[in-house]
Amino acid sequence: MKNIFSLLLLLFIFQLNHAQVIIEKPFAAELSHPELTIEQIAIYPDSTVVSLTVVNNADSNGWFCADKNIYIENLNTRQRYYRIGSHDIPTCPATHNFSRKGETLSFELIFPPIPKNLNSINLIEDCNKACFFFKGIILSNKLNSDIRLFNLGMEYYTKNDIAQAVECFSKVVEEIPANPTHVYGYAYYHLVMIFYTKGDKLTASFWLNQLKTSALPNKDYFIRMVKRDTGME
């Protein structure tokens, strides 16, 4: 019995040490290099691993490297977590030289562990030339998923595929998280406007009421937008 208990304890410790939070393809409020994307952020008990991909846009002599002074910034405390390692990327001034335009390079940057309860972070390369940055990286798979769904809805909306747009926007507002982004208010706004434009004021009023009774912290802004564009109150 003692051996079984010890085995279970070791298994628990192993699982605890390998517990992680993985954020897939997070959005950033602002970024410096469109050709550089974050594929995922994995938060481990002992480290934070950021996986990135860069696409070479140069016709010739394309290159890329990562400065040693790259850090993650906690937006709440402004604490910085500097890079402690990397995989598959040279440290400047050494460079990875691309052989052709359109070639991609995938690599990882390793940082100390960060708090798991952060809503967003910055990723900054602190250097003198062609430095990259990602500001306001969203650390929520729910938020990132809803942003993608909202963007898909906007694509349908611009193509006048209204039924698909309504489906996307209505799914976005099904469940509003504790720290919502702008997409939830705009999803409500577009739902109201779609049905108002169609002459279905009953359904437009339904979505306006849903907006009014929602927990969105900035809902008054979108309510004023609806009033401005439709006269509805």
Backbone torsions as a table, in degrees:
resi	resn	phi	psi	omega
1	MET	NA	-40.0	-179.7
2	LYS	-63.8	-39.8	179.5
3	ASN	-65.5	-38.4	178.5
4	ILE	-64.8	-43.1	179.0
5	PHE	-61.7	-42.3	179.3
6	SER	-64.2	-38.9	179.2
7	LEU	-65.0	-43.4	178.7
8	LEU	-64.4	-38.1	179.3
9	LEU	-65.6	-44.1	178.1
10	LEU	-63.0	-38.2	178.9
11	LEU	-64.4	-41.7	178.5
12	PHE	-63.1	-44.2	179.9
13	ILE	-63.2	-40.7	179.2
14	PHE	-62.3	-45.2	-179.9
15	GLN	-65.0	-39.4	180.0
16	LEU	-63.6	-43.6	-179.0
17	ASN	-67.6	-22.1	-178.5
18	HIS	-106.4	8.1	175.4
19	ALA	-64.6	148.5	-176.5
20	GLN	-157.7	159.4	170.0
21	VAL	-117.0	127.4	-178.9
22	ILE	-118.6	123.2	177.6
23	ILE	-106.5	118.3	-175.7
24	GLU	-91.1	129.0	174.4
25	LYS	43.5	60.7	-177.4
26	PRO	-70.5	147.6	175.2
27	PHE	-85.3	153.2	174.6
28	ALA	-124.7	143.3	179.5
29	ALA	-67.0	-31.0	-178.4
30	GLU	-150.7	138.8	177.9
31	LEU	-144.0	157.7	-173.9
32	SER	-96.3	-32.0	-173.1
33	HIS	-125.5	101.8	-179.5
34	PRO	-59.6	-25.5	-179.1
35	GLU	-78.5	-6.9	179.7
36	LEU	-108.6	123.2	-177.6
37	THR	-126.6	148.6	174.1
38	ILE	-90.7	119.2	179.6
39	GLU	-81.1	-42.4	176.5
40	GLN	-164.3	160.3	173.1
41	ILE	-125.6	121.9	179.5
42	ALA	-110.8	121.7	-178.7
43	ILE	-105.1	109.0	179.1
44	TYR	-101.5	165.7	175.8
45	PRO	-61.6	-28.6	-175.5
46	ASP	-113.3	0.6	-178.0
47	SER	-168.2	167.6	173.0
48	THR	-128.2	124.4	-175.3
49	VAL	-115.4	120.4	178.7
50	VAL	-105.9	119.3	179.3
51	SER	-100.0	127.5	-176.4
52	LEU	-129.4	159.7	173.2
53	THR	-133.8	135.0	176.5
54	VAL	-121.3	138.7	178.6
55	VAL	-106.3	131.0	179.3
56	ASN	-78.1	117.6	178.7
57	ASN	-101.6	-0.9	-178.5
58	ALA	-80.2	139.6	177.9
59	ASP	-66.6	-32.0	178.3
60	SER	-156.3	158.0	177.3
61	ASN	58.3	33.5	176.9
62	GLY	-73.4	143.1	-179.8
63	TRP	-152.0	165.3	176.9
64	PHE	-155.6	148.9	174.7
65	CYS	-153.7	169.4	179.6
66	ALA	-121.8	123.3	179.1
67	ASP	-65.6	152.1	179.0
68	LYS	-68.6	-24.0	-178.3
69	ASN	-96.5	69.5	173.6
70	ILE	-113.1	136.7	-177.6
71	TYR	-141.1	154.4	168.3
72	ILE	-94.4	137.2	179.7
73	GLU	-116.3	126.7	173.6
74	ASN	-75.6	115.6	-175.3
75	LEU	-70.4	-20.0	179.9
76	ASN	-78.9	-41.7	-174.0
77	THR	-112.0	-10.6	-174.2
78	ARG	64.4	16.2	174.8
79	GLN	-69.9	140.3	-179.8
80	ARG	-107.7	139.4	177.6
81	TYR	-119.3	104.1	-173.7
82	TYR	-81.1	152.5	-179.6
83	ARG	-56.6	134.0	178.1
84	ILE	-115.7	-4.8	179.4
85	GLY	-176.4	176.1	178.7
86	SER	-161.3	162.2	174.7
87	HIS	-132.2	134.2	170.4
88	ASP	65.8	25.0	176.0
89	ILE	-144.2	128.7	178.0
90	PRO	-70.7	151.0	173.4
91	THR	-89.2	126.9	-179.6
92	CYS	-54.8	140.8	14.5
93	PRO	-86.7	-3.8	173.6
94	ALA	-63.3	148.5	-175.0
95	THR	-134.2	154.2	167.0
96	HIS	-93.7	123.4	-177.8
97	ASN	-101.4	123.2	-179.9
98	PHE	-79.0	149.6	-179.2
99	SER	-96.0	-16.4	-178.2
100	ARG	-159.3	159.3	175.2
101	LYS	-69.0	138.8	-179.0
102	GLY	91.1	-8.4	178.2
103	GLU	-67.6	144.4	-179.7
104	THR	-113.3	152.2	175.6
105	LEU	-130.1	123.7	176.6
106	SER	-107.4	136.8	-177.1
107	PHE	-153.6	170.8	-179.1
108	GLU	-128.4	141.1	172.0
109	LEU	-114.7	135.4	-174.5
110	ILE	-114.4	131.5	-178.5
111	PHE	-128.2	166.3	173.1
112	PRO	-62.3	165.5	179.2
113	PRO	-65.4	145.1	175.9
114	ILE	-117.1	160.3	178.7
115	PRO	-58.6	141.5	-178.1
116	LYS	-77.3	-16.3	-174.3
117	ASN	-93.2	12.0	180.0
118	LEU	-73.2	140.3	177.1
119	ASN	-84.9	-34.6	-178.9
120	SER	-157.4	160.6	-179.3
121	ILE	-142.6	166.8	167.2
122	ASN	-106.7	149.5	171.6
123	LEU	-124.2	114.7	-170.3
124	ILE	-125.9	132.1	169.5
125	GLU	-97.4	112.5	-175.0
126	ASP	-94.3	91.6	-176.7
127	CYS	-145.4	-168.2	-173.4
128	ASN	-105.4	-18.2	-172.7
129	LYS	-145.5	130.9	175.4
130	ALA	53.1	38.1	-177.2
131	CYS	-74.1	146.3	178.8
132	PHE	-102.8	158.2	172.6
133	PHE	-153.6	150.4	169.4
134	PHE	-127.0	120.9	-178.9
135	LYS	-113.6	137.0	179.6
136	GLY	68.6	44.2	177.1
137	ILE	-68.9	127.3	-175.8
138	ILE	-84.4	121.7	-178.0
139	LEU	-102.0	52.5	178.0
140	SER	-145.5	119.4	177.6
141	ASN	-64.9	-33.0	177.7
142	LYS	-62.8	-50.0	179.5
143	LEU	-62.4	-45.0	-179.8
144	ASN	-62.8	-39.7	178.3
145	SER	-64.8	-41.9	-179.4
146	ASP	-69.2	-33.7	175.6
147	ILE	-64.1	-43.6	178.0
148	ARG	-62.1	-41.0	-179.6
149	LEU	-66.8	-39.8	177.6
150	PHE	-64.0	-44.2	179.2
151	ASN	-61.6	-38.2	176.3
152	LEU	-63.9	-41.4	177.5
153	GLY	-60.5	-39.7	178.5
154	MET	-66.2	-35.1	176.0
155	GLU	-62.9	-45.5	177.2
156	TYR	-62.3	-40.5	-177.5
157	TYR	-63.0	-43.2	-179.9
158	THR	-69.5	-24.1	176.9
159	LYS	-89.6	4.1	179.6
160	ASN	65.3	23.9	172.7
161	ASP	-90.5	78.8	-168.8
162	ILE	-67.9	-38.0	-178.4
163	ALA	-61.2	-44.3	179.0
164	GLN	-69.0	-36.2	178.0
165	ALA	-62.8	-44.9	179.0
166	VAL	-61.1	-41.3	178.9
167	GLU	-60.9	-43.8	179.7
168	CYS	-65.9	-49.4	-177.3
169	PHE	-63.1	-39.7	-179.3
170	SER	-68.6	-32.8	176.5
171	LYS	-69.7	-35.6	179.3
172	VAL	-58.4	-41.5	-174.1
173	VAL	-92.8	6.2	177.8
174	GLU	-59.4	-41.4	-178.7
175	GLU	-139.6	113.4	-178.0
176	ILE	-97.7	123.2	-177.2
177	PRO	-74.5	176.7	-174.4
178	ALA	-68.5	-31.2	-178.7
179	ASN	-123.1	73.3	-173.1
180	PRO	-72.6	155.2	174.0
181	THR	-98.5	-174.7	-177.4
182	HIS	-65.5	-20.5	-171.2
183	VAL	-66.0	-26.6	-178.2
184	TYR	-70.2	-45.4	177.4
185	GLY	-63.4	-41.9	179.8
186	TYR	-70.0	-31.0	175.8
187	ALA	-64.1	-45.7	175.7
188	TYR	-59.5	-46.4	-178.2
189	TYR	-57.6	-47.8	-178.5
190	HIS	-67.6	-33.8	175.9
191	LEU	-62.8	-44.9	177.6
192	VAL	-61.2	-47.7	-175.4
193	MET	-65.7	-37.3	180.0
194	ILE	-60.5	-49.5	-176.1
195	PHE	-75.7	-31.4	175.4
196	TYR	-64.2	-43.2	179.7
197	THR	-64.8	-33.7	178.4
198	LYS	-75.5	-9.4	-177.6
199	GLY	88.3	5.3	178.6
200	ASP	-92.3	77.2	-175.1
201	LYS	-71.0	-23.6	178.1
202	LEU	-65.0	-47.8	179.3
203	THR	-70.1	-36.0	175.8
204	ALA	-60.6	-41.5	178.3
205	SER	-65.7	-35.4	177.1
206	PHE	-59.9	-47.7	-177.8
207	TRP	-70.1	-33.1	176.0
208	LEU	-65.3	-39.8	177.5
209	ASN	-66.5	-37.3	176.1
210	GLN	-61.0	-40.7	176.7
211	LEU	-63.3	-45.3	-177.6
212	LYS	-62.5	-36.3	-176.5
213	THR	-93.2	1.5	-179.8
214	SER	-74.9	170.4	179.3
215	ALA	-95.1	15.0	180.0
216	LEU	-62.2	126.3	-177.8
217	PRO	-67.1	-26.0	-178.7
218	ASN	-112.7	30.1	-175.5
219	LYS	-64.0	-29.8	-180.0
220	ASP	-59.2	-34.2	178.6
221	TYR	-61.5	-44.5	-177.9
222	PHE	-75.7	-31.4	175.0
223	ILE	-63.1	-41.5	177.3
224	ARG	-64.8	-36.4	177.1
225	MET	-62.3	-43.4	178.6
226	VAL	-62.3	-46.1	179.1
227	LYS	-60.6	-42.4	179.9
228	ARG	-61.5	-39.6	-171.6
229	ASP	-95.0	-15.2	-178.2
230	THR	-129.0	-23.1	-173.1
231	GLY	84.2	-3.0	-179.6
232	MET	-73.5	145.4	177.0
233	GLU	-130.2	NA	NA
